[in-house]
């Protein structure tokens, strides 16, 4: 089946539609049929043949390539969204609600307006909805979103000095765990591995597969290993260089000598538990001190 991929927001998820025989180039604005009526979007993927069984969403139709009138309507909607944002923020203050308005979205056919907000807990906004409905004379939806969605909507600059990934190109959030930071040998200080949203940085996911592969033959800190110079304890490891710093006794009774060895020169004799706090001291052996 021939489909095109359409985005409704910058770095938003791509949805697939039947072009109905139209040849549509990338970056072309179109009006498509969605579950909530006609919507205006930008083509992110031009015509291509795909197996429909691989798509986990219903395939609706492209109604038309956007006309000049459609483009003007979309521009007008964006201006009305800014006006609605100011009105809603004022209403939130009037009702003394503990919530933070993040984004406003007006449907293309002006049938509904969606207000996205964050809050620490549940918010009783029933009176606010009534007030907004009386003001805008259309269907009102208030949607509570998470901190990652808030960061995506607001955008910003990450610690790398570039725009945050979720607002630049990530169309879906991937699960990220503290184990990824440990596997990559990163500091476990929350301020260093957290993004603007306060959650673990999405970029920890990017190199997960590479580090999993590199870690397969690597010893852990504190492991007992055999080297060409004798047996010893692993003091530290460099995953990217595939080397380990090892304290080796070359002969019985000798003082330990520190040396660096590649993974090919190391034979693991005994795996030992590391510090509970994940440190690289090589001496805790699970005692956490």
C-alpha positions in Angstrom: 0.0 0.0 0.0 1.2 3.5 -0.8 1.3 5.8 2.2 2.8 9.2 3.2 4.0 10.2 6.7 2.6 13.4 8.3 3.7 15.3 11.3 1.4 17.8 13.1 4.1 19.3 15.3 7.8 19.9 15.1 9.6 16.7 16.2 6.2 15.1 16.7 5.2 11.6 16.0 4.8 10.6 12.3 1.3 9.3 11.3 0.6 7.5 8.1 -2.1 8.4 5.6 -3.3 7.1 2.2 -2.4 9.8 -0.3 -5.4 8.7 -2.5 -3.3 8.8 -5.7 -1.6 12.1 -5.0 2.2 12.4 -5.5 3.2 14.4 -2.4 6.7 15.6 -1.8 8.4 16.0 1.6 7.7 19.3 3.5 4.4 19.7 1.6 1.5 21.0 3.8 -1.6 18.8 3.6 -5.1 18.5 5.2 -5.8 15.0 6.4 -8.6 13.1 7.9 -8.1 12.2 11.6 -10.1 10.8 14.5 -11.0 14.4 15.6 -11.8 15.7 12.1 -9.7 17.5 9.4 -6.2 18.4 10.5 -3.4 20.4 9.0 0.1 18.8 8.9 3.4 18.7 7.1 4.5 15.7 5.0 7.6 14.1 6.7 7.8 11.0 4.5 6.9 11.2 0.8 5.0 8.4 -1.1 6.3 5.0 -0.4 5.1 1.4 -0.6 4.8 -0.4 2.8 3.3 -3.5 4.2 0.2 -2.4 6.1 0.5 -5.3 8.6 3.7 -3.5 9.9 1.7 -0.4 10.8 0.1 -0.2 14.3 -2.4 2.5 13.4 -5.4 2.9 11.1 -4.7 4.4 7.7 -6.9 7.4 7.0 -6.9 9.6 4.0 -5.2 12.7 2.8 -8.1 15.1 2.0 -6.0 17.5 -0.1 -2.8 19.3 -0.5 -3.2 22.5 1.5 -4.4 25.5 -0.4 -3.6 29.1 0.2 -6.9 29.4 2.2 -5.8 26.4 4.4 -2.4 28.0 5.0 -4.0 31.2 6.1 -6.5 29.3 8.3 -3.5 27.5 10.0 -1.7 30.8 10.6 -4.9 32.3 12.1 -5.3 29.3 14.4 -1.8 29.7 15.7 -2.5 33.3 16.6 -5.8 32.3 18.3 -3.8 29.8 20.3 -1.6 32.5 21.7 -4.7 34.6 22.6 -6.3 31.5 24.2 -3.2 30.8 26.3 -3.3 34.3 27.8 -7.0 33.9 28.6 -6.6 30.5 30.2 -3.7 31.6 32.3 -5.8 34.4 33.7 -8.7 32.0 34.4 -6.3 29.7 36.2 -5.3 32.5 38.5 -8.9 33.5 39.1 -9.8 30.0 40.1 -6.6 29.7 42.2 -5.6 26.4 40.7 -2.2 24.8 41.3 -1.4 24.0 37.7 1.0 25.2 35.0 -0.3 25.8 31.5 2.2 24.4 29.0 0.6 24.3 25.6 -2.5 25.2 23.7 -3.7 23.4 20.6 -6.7 24.5 18.4 -8.1 21.9 16.0 -8.0 23.0 12.3 -11.8 23.0 12.0 -12.2 25.1 15.2 -14.3 22.4 16.8 -12.1 21.9 20.0 -9.4 23.6 21.9 -6.9 21.6 24.0 -5.1 23.0 27.0 -2.1 20.9 28.2 -0.8 21.5 31.7 1.4 20.0 34.4 0.5 19.7 38.1 2.0 17.9 41.1 -1.3 16.0 41.7 -4.9 15.8 40.7 -6.6 19.1 39.9 -10.3 19.8 40.1 -10.7 21.9 37.0 -14.5 21.4 36.4 -15.3 25.1 37.1 -12.4 26.2 34.9 -13.7 24.1 32.0 -17.2 25.7 32.3 -15.6 29.1 32.3 -13.4 28.4 29.3 -16.4 26.9 27.4 -18.5 30.0 28.0 -15.6 32.2 26.8 -14.5 30.3 23.6 -17.9 28.8 22.6 -16.3 25.5 21.6 -15.4 22.1 23.1 -12.7 22.3 25.8 -10.2 19.6 26.7 -7.8 19.9 29.6 -5.0 17.4 29.4 -2.4 16.8 32.2 1.0 15.9 30.8 4.3 14.7 32.3 7.5 16.6 32.8 9.1 15.0 29.7 6.2 16.2 27.5 6.5 19.6 29.1 10.2 19.9 28.1 9.4 18.7 24.6 6.8 21.5 24.3 8.9 24.3 25.8 12.3 23.3 24.2 15.6 24.4 25.6 19.4 23.9 25.5 20.9 20.7 27.0 24.2 20.4 28.8 25.8 19.4 25.5 25.1 23.0 24.2 22.6 21.9 21.6 18.8 22.0 21.6 17.2 19.1 23.6 16.7 16.0 21.6 13.0 15.5 22.3 12.1 18.9 20.8 14.6 18.6 17.9 14.1 15.2 16.4 12.8 12.5 18.8 9.3 11.7 17.8 8.7 9.2 20.7 10.3 8.9 24.2 12.4 5.8 24.8 12.7 4.1 28.2 15.9 5.1 30.0 17.3 3.5 33.1 20.1 4.2 35.6 21.7 0.9 34.5 22.6 2.5 31.1 24.6 5.2 33.0 26.4 2.5 35.0 27.2 0.5 31.9 28.7 3.6 30.2 30.8 4.4 33.2 29.1 7.8 33.8 28.9 9.6 37.1 25.7 8.7 39.0 25.3 12.2 40.2 21.6 13.0 39.3 22.5 16.6 38.2 25.0 15.3 35.6 22.8 12.6 34.0 19.4 14.3 34.1 17.9 16.5 31.4 16.0 19.7 31.7 12.9 17.7 32.6 14.6 16.3 35.7 14.5 12.7 34.3 17.4 10.7 33.0 18.7 12.1 29.7 17.3 10.5 26.6 20.8 10.3 25.0 21.8 7.6 27.4 19.8 5.3 25.1 21.8 6.1 22.0 24.9 4.2 22.9 23.3 1.4 24.9 23.7 -1.3 22.3 27.4 -0.3 21.7 28.3 -0.4 25.4 26.4 -3.7 25.9 28.6 -5.2 23.1 31.8 -3.7 24.5 31.0 -4.8 28.1 30.6 -8.5 27.1 34.3 -9.4 27.5 35.2 -6.8 30.1 36.0 -7.6 33.7 34.3 -5.6 36.5 36.1 -3.5 39.1 37.3 -5.8 41.9 37.3 -9.0 39.8 40.2 -11.4 40.2 41.9 -11.9 36.8 44.9 -13.5 35.2 47.3 -11.5 33.0 50.6 -12.3 31.2 52.4 -10.9 34.3 50.4 -12.9 36.9 47.0 -12.7 38.8 45.6 -9.5 40.3 42.6 -7.4 41.1 40.9 -5.0 38.6 41.2 -1.4 39.8 39.4 0.3 37.0 38.3 -0.3 33.4 38.1 1.8 30.3 35.3 0.4 28.2 35.9 2.4 25.0 39.7 1.6 25.0 38.9 -2.0 26.0 41.6 -1.8 28.7 41.8 -2.4 32.5 44.0 -1.1 35.2 45.1 -4.1 37.3 47.1 -4.6 40.5 49.3 -7.6 39.8 51.7 -9.6 42.0 54.3 -10.9 39.5 55.8 -13.3 42.1 54.6 -14.5 45.5 55.8 -12.1 48.2 56.3 -9.2 45.7 54.5 -5.9 46.3 51.6 -5.4 43.8 52.5 -3.6 40.6 49.9 -1.6 38.7 49.7 -2.1 34.9 47.3 -1.6 32.0 46.1 -4.6 30.0 43.9 -5.0 27.0 40.8 -7.2 27.2 42.6 -9.8 25.0 45.3 -10.2 27.7 42.9 -10.8 30.5 41.3 -14.0 31.7 38.6 -13.6 34.4 39.1 -16.0 37.3 36.5 -14.8 39.7 33.7 -12.3 39.4 33.3 -10.3 42.6 30.4 -8.0 43.7 31.0 -4.3 43.4 30.2 -1.6 45.9 26.5 -1.1 46.5 27.0 2.5 45.6 28.5 1.6 42.3 31.9 3.2 43.0 35.1 2.0 41.4 37.2 1.7 44.6 37.9 -2.0 43.9 38.0 -2.7 47.6 34.5 -2.5 48.9 33.4 -5.8 47.4 29.8 -5.2 48.2 30.3 -3.7 51.7 29.2 -0.2 50.5 32.0 1.6 52.3 
